[in-house]
């Protein structure tokens, strides 16, 4: 039998996904509406798979540091 600590979480609620991604609910729903983040339905609740949250985060653009932008001028 699996113990709770041994099982890796597979799906996240809206609030959990917001915490994991460090974004607010409005931004989360905006990403879903834009098709950039895929939600699944579990009864009446939206859930997000761990794989989908990782995919979304890995597809974010890289930020450009202040140092890199000042060297371009």
LOSE-622218 format. One record per atom (N, C-alpha, C): residue number from 1; residue in three letters; atom name; x, y, z. Coordinates in steps of 0.2 Angstrom, whole numbers, plus 5000, padded with zeros to 4 digits. Layout:
<atoms>
<resi=NUM | resn=ALA | name=CA | u=X | v=Y | w=Z>
...
</atoms>
This chain:
<atoms>
<resi=1 | resn=UNK | name=N | u=5004 | v=4994 | w=5000>
<resi=1 | resn=UNK | name=CA | u=5000 | v=5000 | w=5000>
<resi=1 | resn=UNK | name=C | u=5004 | v=5006 | w=5000>
<resi=2 | resn=UNK | name=N | u=5002 | v=5011 | w=4996>
<resi=2 | resn=UNK | name=CA | u=5006 | v=5018 | w=4996>
<resi=2 | resn=UNK | name=C | u=5005 | v=5022 | w=5002>
<resi=3 | resn=UNK | name=N | u=5010 | v=5025 | w=5004>
<resi=3 | resn=UNK | name=CA | u=5009 | v=5030 | w=5009>
<resi=3 | resn=UNK | name=C | u=5008 | v=5037 | w=5006>
<resi=4 | resn=UNK | name=N | u=5005 | v=5042 | w=5009>
<resi=4 | resn=UNK | name=CA | u=5004 | v=5048 | w=5006>
<resi=4 | resn=UNK | name=C | u=5010 | v=5052 | w=5004>
<resi=5 | resn=UNK | name=N | u=5015 | v=5051 | w=5007>
<resi=5 | resn=UNK | name=CA | u=5022 | v=5055 | w=5005>
<resi=5 | resn=UNK | name=C | u=5025 | v=5051 | w=4999>
<resi=6 | resn=UNK | name=N | u=5023 | v=5045 | w=4998>
<resi=6 | resn=UNK | name=CA | u=5026 | v=5041 | w=4992>
<resi=6 | resn=UNK | name=C | u=5023 | v=5043 | w=4986>
<resi=7 | resn=UNK | name=N | u=5016 | v=5045 | w=4986>
<resi=7 | resn=UNK | name=CA | u=5012 | v=5046 | w=4980>
<resi=7 | resn=UNK | name=C | u=5014 | v=5053 | w=4978>
<resi=8 | resn=UNK | name=N | u=5016 | v=5054 | w=4972>
<resi=8 | resn=UNK | name=CA | u=5017 | v=5060 | w=4969>
<resi=8 | resn=UNK | name=C | u=5010 | v=5063 | w=4966>
<resi=9 | resn=UNK | name=N | u=5009 | v=5070 | w=4968>
<resi=9 | resn=UNK | name=CA | u=5002 | v=5073 | w=4966>
<resi=9 | resn=UNK | name=C | u=5002 | v=5073 | w=4958>
<resi=10 | resn=UNK | name=N | u=4996 | v=5071 | w=4955>
<resi=10 | resn=UNK | name=CA | u=4995 | v=5071 | w=4948>
<resi=10 | resn=UNK | name=C | u=4991 | v=5077 | w=4946>
<resi=11 | resn=UNK | name=N | u=4986 | v=5079 | w=4950>
<resi=11 | resn=UNK | name=CA | u=4981 | v=5084 | w=4948>
<resi=11 | resn=UNK | name=C | u=4981 | v=5089 | w=4953>
<resi=12 | resn=UNK | name=N | u=4980 | v=5096 | w=4951>
<resi=12 | resn=UNK | name=CA | u=4980 | v=5101 | w=4956>
<resi=12 | resn=UNK | name=C | u=4973 | v=5105 | w=4955>
<resi=13 | resn=UNK | name=N | u=4970 | v=5107 | w=4960>
<resi=13 | resn=UNK | name=CA | u=4965 | v=5112 | w=4960>
<resi=13 | resn=UNK | name=C | u=4967 | v=5119 | w=4957>
<resi=14 | resn=UNK | name=N | u=4962 | v=5123 | w=4956>
<resi=14 | resn=UNK | name=CA | u=4963 | v=5130 | w=4953>
<resi=14 | resn=UNK | name=C | u=4968 | v=5133 | w=4958>
<resi=15 | resn=UNK | name=N | u=4966 | v=5133 | w=4965>
<resi=15 | resn=UNK | name=CA | u=4970 | v=5137 | w=4970>
<resi=15 | resn=UNK | name=C | u=4977 | v=5134 | w=4970>
<resi=16 | resn=UNK | name=N | u=4978 | v=5127 | w=4970>
<resi=16 | resn=UNK | name=CA | u=4984 | v=5124 | w=4970>
<resi=16 | resn=UNK | name=C | u=4988 | v=5126 | w=4964>
<resi=17 | resn=UNK | name=N | u=4985 | v=5126 | w=4958>
<resi=17 | resn=UNK | name=CA | u=4989 | v=5127 | w=4952>
<resi=17 | resn=UNK | name=C | u=4992 | v=5135 | w=4953>
<resi=18 | resn=UNK | name=N | u=4987 | v=5139 | w=4955>
<resi=18 | resn=UNK | name=CA | u=4990 | v=5146 | w=4956>
<resi=18 | resn=UNK | name=C | u=4996 | v=5146 | w=4961>
<resi=19 | resn=UNK | name=N | u=4996 | v=5143 | w=4966>
<resi=19 | resn=UNK | name=CA | u=5001 | v=5143 | w=4971>
<resi=19 | resn=UNK | name=C | u=5008 | v=5140 | w=4967>
<resi=20 | resn=UNK | name=N | u=5007 | v=5134 | w=4964>
<resi=20 | resn=UNK | name=CA | u=5012 | v=5131 | w=4961>
<resi=20 | resn=UNK | name=C | u=5016 | v=5136 | w=4955>
<resi=21 | resn=UNK | name=N | u=5011 | v=5139 | w=4951>
<resi=21 | resn=UNK | name=CA | u=5014 | v=5143 | w=4946>
<resi=21 | resn=UNK | name=C | u=5015 | v=5150 | w=4948>
<resi=22 | resn=UNK | name=N | u=5014 | v=5152 | w=4954>
<resi=22 | resn=UNK | name=CA | u=5015 | v=5159 | w=4957>
<resi=22 | resn=UNK | name=C | u=5011 | v=5164 | w=4953>
<resi=23 | resn=UNK | name=N | u=5005 | v=5163 | w=4951>
<resi=23 | resn=UNK | name=CA | u=5001 | v=5167 | w=4947>
<resi=23 | resn=UNK | name=C | u=4994 | v=5168 | w=4951>
<resi=24 | resn=UNK | name=N | u=4990 | v=5173 | w=4950>
<resi=24 | resn=UNK | name=CA | u=4983 | v=5174 | w=4952>
<resi=24 | resn=UNK | name=C | u=4978 | v=5170 | w=4948>
<resi=25 | resn=UNK | name=N | u=4972 | v=5169 | w=4951>
<resi=25 | resn=UNK | name=CA | u=4967 | v=5166 | w=4948>
<resi=25 | resn=UNK | name=C | u=4965 | v=5169 | w=4941>
<resi=26 | resn=UNK | name=N | u=4965 | v=5176 | w=4941>
<resi=26 | resn=UNK | name=CA | u=4963 | v=5179 | w=4935>
<resi=26 | resn=UNK | name=C | u=4968 | v=5177 | w=4929>
<resi=27 | resn=UNK | name=N | u=4974 | v=5177 | w=4931>
<resi=27 | resn=UNK | name=CA | u=4979 | v=5176 | w=4926>
<resi=27 | resn=UNK | name=C | u=4979 | v=5168 | w=4924>
<resi=28 | resn=UNK | name=N | u=4977 | v=5164 | w=4929>
<resi=28 | resn=UNK | name=CA | u=4976 | v=5157 | w=4927>
<resi=28 | resn=UNK | name=C | u=4971 | v=5156 | w=4922>
<resi=29 | resn=UNK | name=N | u=4965 | v=5159 | w=4924>
<resi=29 | resn=UNK | name=CA | u=4959 | v=5158 | w=4919>
<resi=29 | resn=UNK | name=C | u=4960 | v=5162 | w=4912>
<resi=30 | resn=UNK | name=N | u=4964 | v=5167 | w=4912>
<resi=30 | resn=UNK | name=CA | u=4966 | v=5170 | w=4906>
<resi=30 | resn=UNK | name=C | u=4970 | v=5166 | w=4902>
<resi=31 | resn=UNK | name=N | u=4975 | v=5162 | w=4905>
<resi=31 | resn=UNK | name=CA | u=4979 | v=5157 | w=4901>
<resi=31 | resn=UNK | name=C | u=4975 | v=5152 | w=4898>
<resi=32 | resn=UNK | name=N | u=4970 | v=5149 | w=4902>
<resi=32 | resn=UNK | name=CA | u=4965 | v=5144 | w=4900>
<resi=32 | resn=UNK | name=C | u=4961 | v=5146 | w=4894>
<resi=33 | resn=UNK | name=N | u=4958 | v=5152 | w=4895>
<resi=33 | resn=UNK | name=CA | u=4954 | v=5155 | w=4889>
<resi=33 | resn=UNK | name=C | u=4958 | v=5156 | w=4883>
<resi=34 | resn=UNK | name=N | u=4965 | v=5158 | w=4884>
<resi=34 | resn=UNK | name=CA | u=4969 | v=5159 | w=4878>
<resi=34 | resn=UNK | name=C | u=4972 | v=5152 | w=4875>
<resi=35 | resn=UNK | name=N | u=4970 | v=5147 | w=4878>
<resi=35 | resn=UNK | name=CA | u=4972 | v=5140 | w=4876>
<resi=35 | resn=UNK | name=C | u=4980 | v=5139 | w=4877>
<resi=36 | resn=UNK | name=N | u=4983 | v=5143 | w=4881>
<resi=36 | resn=UNK | name=CA | u=4990 | v=5142 | w=4883>
<resi=36 | resn=UNK | name=C | u=4991 | v=5137 | w=4889>
<resi=37 | resn=UNK | name=N | u=4985 | v=5136 | w=4893>
<resi=37 | resn=UNK | name=CA | u=4985 | v=5131 | w=4898>
<resi=37 | resn=UNK | name=C | u=4979 | v=5127 | w=4898>
<resi=38 | resn=UNK | name=N | u=4980 | v=5121 | w=4898>
<resi=38 | resn=UNK | name=CA | u=4974 | v=5116 | w=4897>
<resi=38 | resn=UNK | name=C | u=4972 | v=5113 | w=4904>
<resi=39 | resn=UNK | name=N | u=4965 | v=5114 | w=4905>
<resi=39 | resn=UNK | name=CA | u=4962 | v=5112 | w=4911>
<resi=39 | resn=UNK | name=C | u=4958 | v=5105 | w=4910>
<resi=40 | resn=UNK | name=N | u=4957 | v=5101 | w=4915>
<resi=40 | resn=UNK | name=CA | u=4953 | v=5095 | w=4914>
<resi=40 | resn=UNK | name=C | u=4947 | v=5096 | w=4919>
<resi=41 | resn=UNK | name=N | u=4942 | v=5092 | w=4917>
<resi=41 | resn=UNK | name=CA | u=4936 | v=5093 | w=4921>
<resi=41 | resn=UNK | name=C | u=4935 | v=5087 | w=4926>
<resi=42 | resn=UNK | name=N | u=4934 | v=5088 | w=4932>
<resi=42 | resn=UNK | name=CA | u=4933 | v=5083 | w=4937>
<resi=42 | resn=UNK | name=C | u=4926 | v=5084 | w=4940>
<resi=43 | resn=UNK | name=N | u=4921 | v=5081 | w=4938>
<resi=43 | resn=UNK | name=CA | u=4914 | v=5083 | w=4940>
<resi=43 | resn=UNK | name=C | u=4913 | v=5091 | w=4938>
<resi=44 | resn=UNK | name=N | u=4912 | v=5095 | w=4943>
<resi=44 | resn=UNK | name=CA | u=4911 | v=5102 | w=4942>
<resi=44 | resn=UNK | name=C | u=4917 | v=5106 | w=4943>
<resi=45 | resn=UNK | name=N | u=4923 | v=5103 | w=4945>
<resi=45 | resn=UNK | name=CA | u=4929 | v=5106 | w=4946>
<resi=45 | resn=UNK | name=C | u=4934 | v=5106 | w=4940>
<resi=46 | resn=UNK | name=N | u=4938 | v=5111 | w=4939>
<resi=46 | resn=UNK | name=CA | u=4943 | v=5111 | w=4934>
<resi=46 | resn=UNK | name=C | u=4949 | v=5109 | w=4938>
<resi=47 | resn=UNK | name=N | u=4953 | v=5105 | w=4935>
<resi=47 | resn=UNK | name=CA | u=4960 | v=5102 | w=4938>
<resi=47 | resn=UNK | name=C | u=4965 | v=5103 | w=4933>
<resi=48 | resn=UNK | name=N | u=4971 | v=5103 | w=4935>
<resi=48 | resn=UNK | name=CA | u=4977 | v=5104 | w=4930>
<resi=48 | resn=UNK | name=C | u=4982 | v=5098 | w=4932>
<resi=49 | resn=UNK | name=N | u=4984 | v=5095 | w=4927>
<resi=49 | resn=UNK | name=CA | u=4989 | v=5090 | w=4928>
<resi=49 | resn=UNK | name=C | u=4996 | v=5093 | w=4929>
<resi=50 | resn=UNK | name=N | u=5000 | v=5089 | w=4933>
<resi=50 | resn=UNK | name=CA | u=5007 | v=5091 | w=4935>
<resi=50 | resn=UNK | name=C | u=5010 | v=5092 | w=4928>
<resi=51 | resn=UNK | name=N | u=5009 | v=5088 | w=4923>
<resi=51 | resn=UNK | name=CA | u=5013 | v=5088 | w=4917>
<resi=51 | resn=UNK | name=C | u=5011 | v=5094 | w=4913>
<resi=52 | resn=UNK | name=N | u=5005 | v=5096 | w=4913>
<resi=52 | resn=UNK | name=CA | u=5002 | v=5102 | w=4910>
<resi=52 | resn=UNK | name=C | u=5005 | v=5109 | w=4913>
<resi=53 | resn=UNK | name=N | u=5005 | v=5109 | w=4920>
<resi=53 | resn=UNK | name=CA | u=5008 | v=5115 | w=4923>
<resi=53 | resn=UNK | name=C | u=5016 | v=5115 | w=4922>
<resi=54 | resn=UNK | name=N | u=5019 | v=5110 | w=4921>
<resi=54 | resn=UNK | name=CA | u=5026 | v=5110 | w=4919>
<resi=54 | resn=UNK | name=C | u=5027 | v=5112 | w=4912>
<resi=55 | resn=UNK | name=N | u=5023 | v=5110 | w=4908>
<resi=55 | resn=UNK | name=CA | u=5023 | v=5112 | w=4901>
<resi=55 | resn=UNK | name=C | u=5022 | v=5119 | w=4900>
<resi=56 | resn=UNK | name=N | u=5017 | v=5122 | w=4903>
<resi=56 | resn=UNK | name=CA | u=5016 | v=5129 | w=4903>
<resi=56 | resn=UNK | name=C | u=5022 | v=5133 | w=4906>
<resi=57 | resn=UNK | name=N | u=5024 | v=5131 | w=4911>
<resi=57 | resn=UNK | name=CA | u=5030 | v=5135 | w=4914>
<resi=57 | resn=UNK | name=C | u=5036 | v=5135 | w=4910>
<resi=58 | resn=UNK | name=N | u=5037 | v=5129 | w=4907>
<resi=58 | resn=UNK | name=CA | u=5043 | v=5128 | w=4902>
<resi=58 | resn=UNK | name=C | u=5043 | v=5132 | w=4896>
<resi=59 | resn=UNK | name=N | u=5036 | v=5134 | w=4894>
<resi=59 | resn=UNK | name=CA | u=5035 | v=5138 | w=4888>
<resi=59 | resn=UNK | name=C | u=5035 | v=5145 | w=4889>
<resi=60 | resn=UNK | name=N | u=5036 | v=5147 | w=4895>
<resi=60 | resn=UNK | name=CA | u=5036 | v=5154 | w=4896>
<resi=60 | resn=UNK | name=C | u=5043 | v=5157 | w=4893>
<resi=61 | resn=UNK | name=N | u=5042 | v=5163 | w=4891>
<resi=61 | resn=UNK | name=CA | u=5048 | v=5166 | w=4888>
<resi=61 | resn=UNK | name=C | u=5054 | v=5168 | w=4893>
<resi=62 | resn=UNK | name=N | u=5060 | v=5167 | w=4891>
<resi=62 | resn=UNK | name=CA | u=5065 | v=5169 | w=4895>
<resi=62 | resn=UNK | name=C | u=5066 | v=5177 | w=4896>
<resi=63 | resn=UNK | name=N | u=5067 | v=5179 | w=4902>
<resi=63 | resn=UNK | name=CA | u=5067 | v=5186 | w=4904>
<resi=63 | resn=UNK | name=C | u=5074 | v=5188 | w=4902>
<resi=64 | resn=UNK | name=N | u=5075 | v=5195 | w=4900>
<resi=64 | resn=UNK | name=CA | u=5081 | v=5198 | w=4898>
<resi=64 | resn=UNK | name=C | u=5083 | v=5202 | w=4904>
<resi=65 | resn=UNK | name=N | u=5089 | v=5201 | w=4906>
<resi=65 | resn=UNK | name=CA | u=5092 | v=5205 | w=4911>
<resi=65 | resn=UNK | name=C | u=5093 | v=5212 | w=4909>
<resi=66 | resn=UNK | name=N | u=5094 | v=5216 | w=4914>
<resi=66 | resn=UNK | name=CA | u=5095 | v=5223 | w=4913>
<resi=66 | resn=UNK | name=C | u=5102 | v=5224 | w=4910>
<resi=67 | resn=UNK | name=N | u=5107 | v=5220 | w=4912>
<resi=67 | resn=UNK | name=CA | u=5114 | v=5220 | w=4910>
<resi=67 | resn=UNK | name=C | u=5114 | v=5218 | w=4902>
<resi=68 | resn=UNK | name=N | u=5110 | v=5213 | w=4900>
<resi=68 | resn=UNK | name=CA | u=5110 | v=5211 | w=4893>
<resi=68 | resn=UNK | name=C | u=5107 | v=5217 | w=4889>
<resi=69 | resn=UNK | name=N | u=5102 | v=5221 | w=4891>
<resi=69 | resn=UNK | name=CA | u=5099 | v=5226 | w=4887>
<resi=69 | resn=UNK | name=C | u=5103 | v=5232 | w=4887>
<resi=70 | resn=UNK | name=N | u=5107 | v=5233 | w=4892>
<resi=70 | resn=UNK | name=CA | u=5112 | v=5239 | w=4891>
<resi=70 | resn=UNK | name=C | u=5118 | v=5238 | w=4887>
<resi=71 | resn=UNK | name=N | u=5120 | v=5232 | w=4886>
<resi=71 | resn=UNK | name=CA | u=5125 | v=5231 | w=4881>
<resi=71 | resn=UNK | name=C | u=5123 | v=5231 | w=4874>
<resi=72 | resn=UNK | name=N | u=5117 | v=5231 | w=4872>
<resi=72 | resn=UNK | name=CA | u=5114 | v=5231 | w=4866>
<resi=72 | resn=UNK | name=C | u=5114 | v=5238 | w=4863>
<resi=73 | resn=UNK | name=N | u=5115 | v=5244 | w=4867>
<resi=73 | resn=UNK | name=CA | u=5115 | v=5251 | w=4865>
<resi=73 | resn=UNK | name=C | u=5122 | v=5253 | w=4863>
</atoms>
